[in-house]
Amino acid sequence: MKILLIISLAIVLSAFDTITAAKIFDKIFHGMISKEYIAVYSSNKIYREVILSATSLHLSDSCKDADIVLIDNLSEIPKECKDKILFSTSYLAFKKFDNAVGAFYWDRGHISIKFLKSRLDKHKIKLPNTFKKYMMKEKP
Amino acid sequence: MFSFKTIQIKTLVLVFSVFALFLTIHAIYEFNKIKVRTFETLDKMNTTINTIVVEYTSAYVYNEDIVNLQKTVDAIKSDYVKSIYILDKNANIIVKSKKSTLGTTKHPKFDTLLNSKNSAIKNTKEYIVLNTFDILGVPIGYMILEADLQTYHNHIDEEIDKLIFDALFWIVTFFILSMLIAKSLSNPIQKIIDRLRLTGDSEVLEFPNQPQAEFRFLSLNIARTHNRLRLSNETLEAKVSEKTHELQELNRVLENKVREEVLKNQKKDKQMLQQSRLAQMGEMISMIAHQWRQPLGAISATASNIEMKIELESFDLNTKKGQNEQNKYFIKKLHEIGGFVQNLTVTIDDFRNFYKPNKASVEVSIEDVVTKSLNIIKASLENDNIKLIYEYNSKEKFKMYDSEMMQVILNIIKNAQDNFREKSLKDTASHNIENPQIKIMIERRKVDICDNGGGISEDIVDRIFDPYFSTKDEKNGTGLGLYMSKIIVEEHHNGKLNVINKEGGVCFEIELNESV
C-alpha cells in the first residue's frame, strides 16, 4: 500500500513544475520568517530539489540547523526537530503534527494554503497582511 | 420663428415638445444604459466563471491535469460564453472548451490582452478577458474567456425593442396629456373670444363669472373697456357727423371762393393779354408801314412809267405791231402791280391773323410761325440795318396756338430791335453796335432767338418776366410783353421760356412740349 502511495505521489510530483513550486515556497517561507536566506530541511527528494531551485532558500542538511522543516504525509520527523517550525504539504500531516504552523496542499482541483493562528503565536510568527485570508483560528 | 394659429395649438406644441425632449433624453440615457448593463452582464459572467474556474481548477492547472481541466471547462454552460481557453504559465493553450488541445500553441491575442488595461478587450465587436491563475502572486497559468457577442447583440436588440415600445406608449400618453393641458389652459381664453365674437360693437358685453382670478380680471376689464368704447363710439359718431357737416359746408364755401378767384385770375390774364396785344398793335402799324412802303413805291413807279409811256406816245398805235407792243407792256406792268398788291395782301392777312383770338390749337411747324412773324417785322428790321440770320433744322408740325406763339416771337425780336435803337440813339462809341444782328435757330421744338445787343444786366435778369417790369420809357413799354410770353409758353403750351446772356448778347430759349 505504502509503495502504491509513493508511486502515485511520485507521478503527481513529477508533473508539477519545480521552479514554480520553488517560487511559491519562497514566498510562503519569507512571509513567515524575515531572513534573507532561510534554511529549510526536507527529507523528500522532490522537495529538496524544489528548495535547491529557490533563490532565497537554503537546503539544510540537518534538521537541527534548519529554520523550517518541510514535511509531507510520509515524512518521519527526527526527534530533535519536533520543536522546530514545521510546514506541511499535506492536510493530514498538518492535522497530525502540533508544530505544523501551516500547509500548502491540493484536493482535486482546489489549491489550499492554511496557517493556524495558535501555532503561529506559539512560535511568535507574525504573518504579513497579504496572508490573512489563509489564517485559521480553529484546529483542522 | 414659428407662428401658431391658436394659443391651444401653441400650448400643445410647447408642452408636447417639452415631453418629447425629456423622452428623447431619457431614451438616449436608457440606450447607453442598455449597453452598459449588457457589458456589466458580461463582466459578471466573466467574474463568476473566473471564480468557479479558479476555485475548481487551480490545482489542475498547477499540475497541468488536462483531463480534469477539460471536464471542468466543458461543464460550464452559458449563452454568453463563446470559448474558454486554459493556458499554462508559458501562455500555451492546454485546454479549449469542448476541444482538447495540447499545450503547443499560443493564443493569438495573449500579448495584446496582457499589455491592455484590465487585461481585456471590450467593445461591440469582441469581448475577450484574460484571467490569471496565481498562488501568492506567482502565476501558474491563464484563462482566456471569449464572450459570444451575438447573444449580447440579441440582448441589446430586445432591450431596444422594449424601449421603442415604451417610447410609443409614452408618446401617445404625452400627446393626450399635452392636448388636455393645452385645452385646459386655452379654454377660458376661447370662451372670452367666443363671447367677443358674438357681441356686436353696439351691444353691451358681459362675461360669465370666471373661476381663475387672472381670467376673471381679464374678462372684467375687457367688458368694461368694450362698454366704455361703445359709449364713446356713440358720442364720437354724433360728433363726427356734426363736424363732417361743418366741414362739408366750409368746403363748399371754399370751393366757391376758389372758383371765383380762378375766374378773376383768368379774366385778369385775358385783360393783360389784350392789353399787351393792343400795345403791340401800335408797334405793328409802324412795322406794316415799313412793309408796305416798298410795294406801294413800286406800284407808284409802275403807274408813273405807264403814264409817261402814254404821254410820250412811245408805242405806234397806228400799226398793229405798236398796238401789240403796248398791250404786252401794259399786261406786264399790270402783272407787276398785281404781284405788289399780293405782297400787301399777305402782310395784311398775317396782321389780321395775329389779332384773331386763338380758339383751338392748330397743327403747324415752328418755321411757319417764325416766317409769318418775320413777314410783319422784317422790313422794319431792314430799315434799322439789323441783320437777320436763320438756321432752320426742323419742319416738324405739331399742335400749338400759332398766333400766340407769333406774339411771343414778335415780342422778343421787337425787344431786341428796341435795344439796338436805344443804343444807336445814345451815339457813343461804347454803346454803338457795329453789326447789329438777330439770330434765329430752330431745332425740333426748340427756338433760340439771340442778339448781339450787349445782354441784360445781371441785376435785373431775374425780374424781366415779372408783370409791369420794363426798362423802356413809359411811352414805349408796358412791362407786359415778356410776362405774357412766359404765360403763353409755359402755361398755354406746357413749355419753357428761359433767358441767358451769351456771346455779347442775350438768348431767349423757347422749348415747347409735345402735348398741348
Interface residues (C-beta under 8 A of the other chain):
Chain A: V12 A15 F16 D17 T20 K23 I24 K27 I28 G31 W106 D107 R108 G109 H110 I111 I113 T130
Chain B: E55 Y56 T57 S58 A59 Y60 Y62 N63 E64 D65 N68 T72 K89 I135 L136 G137 V138 I140
